[in-house]
């Protein structure tokens, strides 16, 4: 897909950074191709919908998103190892569970930072995913 706008470029750059954080935290396990592609597409869709509405874009939420991505990767790894101590890959189901957990943790962290109930935080508060 050709990058045609500045927001497209920002989305792809943000995606590249969160993939690095996610995969580093999941190491030495790796996401299956199916799980990685599904996760990447979820992030891309969320970024496309939300990044243009966040003042300062990715730069303003980078630190939090990278932390959330690392939490996501490490949670996915632990889920895989919980199911099979000899696991080498993270499945689609494990990815989905870990992602749901990390997105809820993001809401909690952002809610606390904004002095709001986590269920009420949204893109205007800087929520890019979930």
Secondary structure, DSSP 8 states (H G I E B T S, - for coil): ----SHHHHHHHHHHHHHHHHHHHHHTTSEE-HHHHHHHHHHHHHHHHHHGGGSTTHHHHHHHHHHHHHHHHHHHHHHHHHHH-TT--EE-HHHHHHHHHHHHHHHHHHHHHHHTS-GGG--GGGT----
